[in-house]
Amino acid sequence: MSRISIKPQNLPESLVWYYIIGTYPIYLIGAQYVCATLLASFLTFYLLRKCWTQTEETLLTEKITISSSAWVWIIAMLIIEVALIVGHLNFDLGIGQIFKSSFMWYRNWGLLALFPLIGHLNIRSKIIYRAVCILCLQSLIIIIICSLAHFLKLPNFSYVSPLKVFGGVSDSYSIYLFYVLDEYQPRLQLFAPWAPALGLIGNIYFCLAQQELNKKWRYLGMVGAVAMIFGSVSRLAIVCLPLVLLLMWILMNIVRPWVHLLTGFVSTLMGIFSSTLISTLENFNDRFTKARSGSSEVRARLGRMARESWWNEAPIWGHGRMEAKGPAVVAYKPIGSHHAWFGILYSHGLVGCIALAVAFLWSFIDLLIKAQTNEQAKVGLNILLVMFFFTFAENIETLAYICWPGLLILGIAFRKEFVFKEDQETFIKHEPC
């Protein structure tokens, strides 16, 4: 099976396949932010059309049924849009600004709902796995070239795409060749808008590359993803990889009696050596913070300012949007940035925050149950955990346009049904790859 050539078999698969393997050409013209929105819009229209035209005679493999988890994300994103409108009205930002911000909501928050929805189309997950492995191999080659460029002290080269006129995340239109310097430290961002975002992509792609059936492509994909993680020099990305692997192992074995015994034993040891453990964790946190002290200080100030502004000025509906530029004390970073939860509290208040939290919690419970008997649900749970961890360092909605392959797999995982152990073997025989 691993020797079988993988080729797209329908229009959605073709668009997904050629977009992923053509990521670098799209990046070099600065079109990712625009193309991802167009891809989501077209495939959503394609899905709605198929839903409208399907009948009782439609083949079961072609019939579309939207999962409850996909509906939860759609409703959650719509609630955030309502909070956006109310926030704008509360601060008298005007009808024109409401339309502009709503368009940006569609290109950011909207994609978090649309791509999982698109995952309900007849798109085989193995198409995404192989395409991601090819992209990881491309990235591995480019990382080697970037390392040589840094070793030879070649000057970096960057430019801004003219597509910036379409607006949105301004950094998505900045193209950097070789590497960027952050606090005099070379960091890679490849096709991502900034280095930590590459760490997020690397973690998601590692989860996807693990599922590739061909050993050669699987190992190349995993090595490329790990190179992306370490090349980003993102502290969270480096910690996230082993943490998610460990957490997934625990979650997949949580019903086993010996795991309960082991957990009890470890808990007892933790209680006995609690003071040493606390001291070790404090030292780790101190080193983690000092690794890039300037960034940690700016993030701490941004978080504090976002919480204070949210609570004192707009606790229920938020401010409606983030300002384009923050004060000098936070290096002009927008208040509410670099942290999804503080960001949504600042922009969309408690209403938006609860909506996002419910979407994450519902998806976690849904995938955790299904993952006990379904491999694709397990991959989806893996991706959800990575995204959740990065909510504490990134505004994940602004990165949906580069994380969309993971969101597609999340949608494929949502549409899977829970299968009892005794029926699992029969189910696998009839389940499409």
C-alpha positions as CSV (number, residue, x, y, z in Angstrom):
1,M,0.0,0.0,0.0
2,S,2.9,2.4,0.8
3,R,4.2,2.0,-2.9
4,I,0.9,3.1,-4.4
5,S,1.3,6.5,-6.1
6,I,-0.9,9.1,-4.5
7,K,-2.7,11.4,-6.8
8,P,-5.7,13.7,-6.4
9,Q,-9.0,12.2,-7.5
10,N,-11.3,15.2,-7.5
11,L,-11.3,19.0,-7.6
12,P,-11.0,19.6,-3.8
13,E,-8.1,17.1,-3.5
14,S,-6.4,18.7,-6.5
15,L,-6.7,22.2,-5.1
16,V,-5.4,21.1,-1.7
17,W,-2.6,19.0,-3.1
18,Y,-1.2,21.7,-5.5
19,Y,-1.6,24.5,-3.0
20,I,0.5,22.6,-0.3
21,I,3.3,21.5,-2.6
22,G,3.3,24.9,-4.2
23,T,3.5,26.8,-0.9
24,Y,6.9,28.3,-1.5
25,P,6.1,29.8,-5.0
26,I,2.9,31.2,-3.4
27,Y,4.9,32.6,-0.5
28,L,7.5,34.3,-2.8
29,I,4.8,36.4,-4.5
30,G,3.3,37.2,-1.1
31,A,-0.1,35.6,-2.0
32,Q,-0.6,33.1,0.9
33,Y,-3.0,35.3,2.9
34,V,-5.1,36.1,-0.2
35,C,-5.0,32.6,-1.7
36,A,-5.9,30.8,1.5
37,T,-9.0,33.0,1.9
38,L,-9.9,32.3,-1.8
39,L,-9.4,28.6,-1.3
40,A,-11.6,28.5,1.8
41,S,-14.3,30.6,0.1
42,F,-14.4,28.5,-3.1
43,L,-14.4,25.1,-1.3
44,T,-17.0,26.3,1.1
45,F,-19.2,27.3,-1.8
46,Y,-18.4,23.9,-3.4
47,L,-19.5,22.1,-0.2
48,L,-22.7,24.1,0.1
49,R,-23.6,23.4,-3.5
50,K,-23.1,19.7,-3.0
51,C,-25.2,19.8,0.1
52,W,-27.9,21.6,-1.8
53,T,-27.9,19.2,-4.8
54,Q,-27.5,15.9,-2.9
55,T,-30.5,13.6,-2.8
56,E,-31.4,10.2,-1.4
57,E,-29.9,8.6,-4.4
58,T,-26.5,10.2,-3.8
59,L,-23.7,7.7,-3.1
60,L,-22.9,7.4,0.6
61,T,-19.2,8.3,-0.1
62,E,-20.3,11.5,-1.8
63,K,-23.0,12.5,0.7
64,I,-22.1,15.3,3.1
65,T,-23.2,15.4,6.7
66,I,-21.9,18.2,8.9
67,S,-20.7,17.0,12.2
68,S,-21.8,18.6,15.5
69,S,-18.2,19.7,16.3
70,A,-18.0,21.6,13.0
71,W,-21.3,23.3,13.9
72,V,-19.9,24.3,17.3
73,W,-17.0,26.0,15.6
74,I,-19.3,27.8,13.1
75,I,-21.5,29.0,15.9
76,A,-18.6,30.1,18.1
77,M,-17.1,32.1,15.3
78,L,-20.5,33.7,14.5
79,I,-20.8,34.7,18.2
80,I,-17.3,36.3,18.0
81,E,-18.6,38.3,15.0
82,V,-21.6,39.4,17.0
83,A,-19.3,40.5,19.8
84,L,-17.2,42.4,17.2
85,I,-20.2,44.3,16.0
86,V,-21.4,45.2,19.5
87,G,-17.9,46.3,20.5
88,H,-17.8,48.6,17.5
89,L,-21.1,50.1,18.3
90,N,-20.2,50.6,22.0
91,F,-17.1,52.5,21.0
92,D,-18.8,54.4,18.1
93,L,-16.3,53.1,15.5
94,G,-18.8,53.7,12.7
95,I,-20.5,51.5,10.1
96,G,-17.6,51.6,7.7
97,Q,-15.2,50.3,10.3
98,I,-17.7,47.5,11.2
99,F,-17.7,46.3,7.6
100,K,-13.9,46.5,7.4
101,S,-13.4,44.6,10.7
102,S,-16.1,42.0,9.7
103,F,-14.1,41.4,6.5
104,M,-11.0,40.8,8.6
105,W,-13.0,38.5,10.9
106,Y,-13.9,36.4,7.9
107,R,-10.2,36.2,6.8
108,N,-9.1,35.2,10.4
109,W,-11.7,33.8,12.7
110,G,-13.8,32.7,9.8
111,L,-11.1,30.4,8.5
112,L,-11.0,28.6,11.8
113,A,-14.5,27.4,11.1
114,L,-14.4,27.1,7.3
115,F,-11.5,24.8,6.9
116,P,-12.8,22.2,9.4
117,L,-16.1,22.5,7.6
118,I,-14.3,21.8,4.2
119,G,-12.8,18.7,5.8
120,H,-16.3,17.2,5.4
121,L,-15.8,17.1,1.6
122,N,-14.5,13.9,0.0
123,I,-10.9,14.7,0.7
124,R,-8.6,11.8,1.6
125,S,-6.4,12.5,4.6
126,K,-3.5,10.6,2.9
127,I,-3.4,13.3,0.2
128,I,-2.7,15.9,2.9
129,Y,-0.2,13.7,4.7
130,R,1.9,13.1,1.5
131,A,1.7,16.8,0.4
132,V,2.8,17.9,3.8
133,C,5.8,15.5,3.7
134,I,6.8,16.9,0.3
135,L,6.6,20.5,1.7
136,C,8.7,19.4,4.8
137,L,11.3,18.0,2.4
138,Q,11.3,21.3,0.5
139,S,11.7,23.1,3.8
140,L,14.6,20.9,4.9
141,I,16.5,21.7,1.7
142,I,15.8,25.4,2.1
143,I,16.9,25.3,5.8
144,I,20.2,23.8,4.7
145,I,20.6,26.6,2.2
146,C,19.7,29.2,4.9
147,S,22.3,27.7,7.3
148,L,25.0,28.0,4.6
149,A,24.0,31.6,4.0
150,H,24.3,32.4,7.6
151,F,27.7,30.5,7.8
152,L,29.0,32.5,4.8
153,K,27.5,35.7,6.4
154,L,25.5,36.5,3.3
155,P,23.3,39.5,3.8
156,N,19.6,38.8,4.1
157,F,17.2,39.9,1.4
158,S,13.6,40.9,1.9
159,Y,10.8,42.7,0.0
160,V,7.1,43.5,0.4
161,S,4.6,42.0,-2.0
162,P,2.4,44.5,-3.9
163,L,-0.6,42.3,-2.8
164,K,-0.4,44.2,0.5
165,V,-3.1,46.4,-1.0
166,F,-5.6,43.7,-0.1
167,G,-4.9,44.4,3.5
168,G,-4.9,42.0,6.5
169,V,-1.9,40.7,8.4
170,S,0.8,43.0,7.2
171,D,3.6,40.7,8.0
172,S,2.1,38.0,5.7
173,Y,3.1,40.2,2.7
174,S,6.8,40.5,3.8
175,I,9.0,38.0,2.1
176,Y,12.4,37.1,3.8
177,L,15.0,35.1,2.1
178,F,17.5,33.1,4.2
179,Y,16.9,34.2,7.8
180,V,15.9,37.1,10.1
181,L,17.7,38.5,13.0
182,D,15.9,38.7,16.3
183,E,17.8,40.2,19.3
184,Y,20.9,39.6,17.1
185,Q,20.0,35.9,16.9
186,P,19.4,34.3,13.4
187,R,15.9,32.7,13.2
188,L,14.1,31.0,10.4
189,Q,10.5,31.8,9.4
190,L,10.5,30.2,5.9
191,F,6.9,30.7,4.6
192,A,5.5,31.8,7.9
193,P,4.9,35.5,8.8
194,W,7.2,35.3,11.8
195,A,9.5,32.8,13.5
196,P,7.3,31.5,16.3
197,A,4.5,30.9,13.7
198,L,7.0,28.5,11.9
199,G,7.3,26.6,15.2
200,L,3.5,26.2,15.3
201,I,3.5,24.9,11.7
202,G,6.4,22.6,12.4
203,N,4.5,21.0,15.3
204,I,1.3,20.5,13.3
205,Y,3.2,19.1,10.3
206,F,5.1,16.7,12.6
207,C,1.7,15.3,13.6
208,L,0.6,14.9,10.0
209,A,3.9,13.5,8.7
210,Q,3.7,10.8,11.4
211,Q,0.7,9.4,9.6
212,E,2.3,9.0,6.2
213,L,2.3,5.3,5.1
214,N,5.5,5.4,3.0
215,K,8.4,5.1,5.4
216,K,10.8,7.2,3.3
217,W,8.3,10.1,3.1
218,R,7.3,9.7,6.7
219,Y,10.9,10.1,8.0
220,L,11.7,12.9,5.6
221,G,8.5,14.7,6.7
222,M,9.2,14.3,10.4
223,V,12.8,15.4,10.1
224,G,11.8,18.4,8.0
225,A,9.1,19.3,10.6
226,V,11.6,19.0,13.5
227,A,14.1,21.2,11.5
228,M,11.4,23.8,11.2
229,I,10.7,23.7,14.9
230,F,14.3,24.2,15.9
231,G,15.1,26.6,13.1
232,S,12.3,28.9,14.4
233,V,14.2,29.0,17.8
234,S,10.7,29.3,19.4
235,R,10.8,28.2,23.0
236,L,7.2,27.1,23.1
237,A,7.5,25.2,19.8
238,I,10.5,23.2,21.2
239,V,8.7,22.4,24.5
240,C,5.4,21.7,22.8
241,L,6.6,18.8,20.7
242,P,7.6,16.4,23.5
243,L,4.8,17.7,25.8
244,V,2.1,16.9,23.3
245,L,3.6,13.5,22.6
246,L,3.6,12.7,26.3
247,L,0.1,14.0,26.8
248,M,-1.2,12.1,23.9
249,W,0.3,8.9,25.3
250,I,-1.4,9.5,28.6
251,L,-4.8,10.3,27.0
252,M,-4.6,7.2,24.7
253,N,-3.9,4.9,27.7
254,I,-6.0,6.7,30.3
255,V,-8.5,3.8,30.6
256,R,-5.9,1.2,31.2
257,P,-5.6,0.0,34.9
258,W,-1.8,-0.1,34.9
259,V,-1.8,3.6,33.9
260,H,-4.0,4.4,36.9
261,L,-1.5,2.5,39.1
262,L,1.4,4.3,37.5
263,T,-0.3,7.7,37.9
264,G,-1.0,7.0,41.6
265,F,2.7,6.0,42.1
266,V,4.0,9.1,40.3
267,S,1.6,11.3,42.3
268,T,2.9,9.8,45.5
269,L,6.5,10.5,44.5
270,M,5.5,14.0,43.5
271,G,4.0,14.6,46.9
272,I,7.1,13.3,48.7
273,F,9.5,15.3,46.6
274,S,7.2,18.3,46.1
275,S,9.7,20.9,47.3
276,T,12.4,19.7,45.0
277,L,9.9,19.5,42.1
278,I,8.7,23.0,42.7
279,S,12.2,24.3,42.8
280,T,13.1,22.5,39.6
281,L,10.0,23.9,37.8
282,E,10.9,27.4,39.0
283,N,14.4,27.1,37.7
284,F,13.1,25.8,34.4
285,N,10.6,28.7,34.1
286,D,13.4,31.2,35.0
287,R,15.7,29.8,32.3
288,F,12.8,29.7,29.8
289,T,12.1,33.3,30.5
290,K,15.7,34.4,30.4
291,A,16.4,32.6,27.1
292,R,14.9,35.6,25.4
293,S,14.3,38.0,28.2
294,G,13.4,41.0,26.0
295,S,10.6,39.0,24.3
296,S,9.3,37.6,27.6
297,E,9.2,41.1,29.1
298,V,7.2,42.6,26.2
299,R,4.8,39.6,26.3
300,A,4.2,40.1,30.0
301,R,3.5,43.8,29.6
302,L,1.1,43.1,26.6
303,G,-0.8,40.6,28.7
304,R,-1.1,42.9,31.7
305,M,-2.2,45.8,29.6
306,A,-4.8,43.7,27.7
307,R,-6.3,42.3,31.0
308,E,-6.5,45.8,32.6
309,S,-8.0,47.4,29.5
310,W,-10.5,44.6,29.1
311,W,-11.7,44.6,32.7
312,N,-11.8,48.3,33.1
313,E,-13.2,49.3,29.7
314,A,-15.2,46.5,28.0
315,P,-15.6,43.3,30.1
316,I,-18.6,41.8,28.3
317,W,-18.3,42.6,24.6
318,G,-14.7,43.9,24.3
319,H,-13.3,46.7,22.3
320,G,-14.3,45.3,18.9
321,R,-10.8,45.2,17.5
322,M,-7.1,45.6,18.3
323,E,-5.4,48.8,17.5
324,A,-3.0,48.6,14.7
325,K,-0.1,49.9,16.9
326,G,0.6,49.7,20.6
327,P,2.6,52.1,22.8
328,A,6.4,52.2,22.8
329,V,6.6,50.4,26.2
330,V,5.6,47.2,24.4
331,A,7.7,47.9,21.3
332,Y,4.7,49.2,19.4
333,K,3.0,45.7,19.4
334,P,-0.8,45.9,19.5
335,I,-2.4,45.4,22.9
336,G,-4.0,42.0,22.8
337,S,-1.5,40.4,20.5
338,H,0.9,37.5,21.3
339,H,-1.8,35.7,23.4
340,A,-5.1,34.4,22.0
341,W,-7.0,34.4,25.3
342,F,-5.9,37.9,26.3
343,G,-6.4,39.1,22.7
344,I,-10.0,37.8,22.5
345,L,-10.9,39.2,25.9
346,Y,-9.6,42.6,24.8
347,S,-11.2,42.6,21.4
348,H,-14.4,40.5,21.9
349,G,-14.8,40.4,25.7
350,L,-16.1,37.6,27.9
351,V,-18.7,36.6,25.2
352,G,-16.0,35.9,22.6
353,C,-13.7,34.2,25.1
354,I,-16.4,31.8,26.3
355,A,-17.3,31.0,22.7
356,L,-13.7,30.1,21.8
357,A,-13.3,28.1,25.1
358,V,-16.5,26.1,24.4
359,A,-15.3,25.3,20.9
360,F,-12.0,24.0,22.2
361,L,-13.6,22.0,25.1
362,W,-16.3,20.5,22.9
363,S,-13.7,19.4,20.3
364,F,-11.4,18.0,22.9
365,I,-14.1,15.8,24.5
366,D,-15.4,14.7,21.1
367,L,-12.0,13.8,19.7
368,L,-10.8,12.2,23.0
369,I,-13.7,9.8,22.9
370,K,-13.3,9.0,19.1
371,A,-9.5,8.7,19.4
372,Q,-9.8,5.6,21.5
373,T,-10.8,3.7,18.4
374,N,-10.0,6.0,15.4
375,E,-6.6,6.9,14.2
376,Q,-7.7,10.1,12.3
377,A,-9.5,11.3,15.4
378,K,-6.2,10.8,17.3
379,V,-4.4,13.0,14.7
380,G,-7.1,15.6,15.1
381,L,-6.7,15.6,18.9
382,N,-3.0,16.0,18.4
383,I,-3.5,19.0,16.3
384,L,-6.1,20.5,18.7
385,L,-3.6,20.2,21.6
386,V,-0.9,21.9,19.6
387,M,-3.2,24.8,18.7
388,F,-4.4,25.1,22.3
389,F,-0.8,25.3,23.7
390,F,0.0,28.0,21.1
391,T,-3.0,30.1,22.2
392,F,-0.9,31.2,25.1
393,A,1.8,32.7,22.8
394,E,0.1,33.5,19.5
395,N,-3.2,34.9,18.2
396,I,-4.1,31.7,16.4
397,E,-6.8,33.3,14.3
398,T,-4.2,35.3,12.4
399,L,-2.3,32.1,11.5
400,A,-5.3,30.1,10.2
401,Y,-4.2,30.9,6.6
402,I,-1.0,28.9,7.1
403,C,-2.3,26.3,9.5
404,W,-5.2,25.3,7.2
405,P,-3.9,21.7,6.3
406,G,-4.1,20.9,10.0
407,L,-7.6,22.5,10.2
408,L,-8.6,20.3,7.3
409,I,-7.5,17.2,9.1
410,L,-9.4,18.5,12.2
411,G,-12.5,18.6,10.1
412,I,-11.9,15.0,8.7
413,A,-11.5,13.9,12.4
414,F,-14.8,15.7,13.4
415,R,-16.8,13.7,10.8
416,K,-15.6,10.3,12.2
417,E,-18.0,8.4,14.4
418,F,-17.2,6.6,17.6
419,V,-16.8,2.9,17.1
420,F,-17.0,0.3,19.9
421,K,-13.9,-1.9,20.2
422,E,-15.7,-5.0,19.0
423,D,-16.8,-3.2,15.8
424,Q,-13.5,-1.5,15.1
425,E,-12.0,-4.1,12.8
426,T,-15.1,-4.2,10.6
427,F,-15.2,-0.4,10.5
428,I,-11.6,0.0,9.5
429,K,-12.1,-2.3,6.5
430,H,-14.8,0.0,5.1
431,E,-13.2,3.3,6.2
432,P,-11.7,5.4,3.3
433,C,-8.1,6.5,3.7
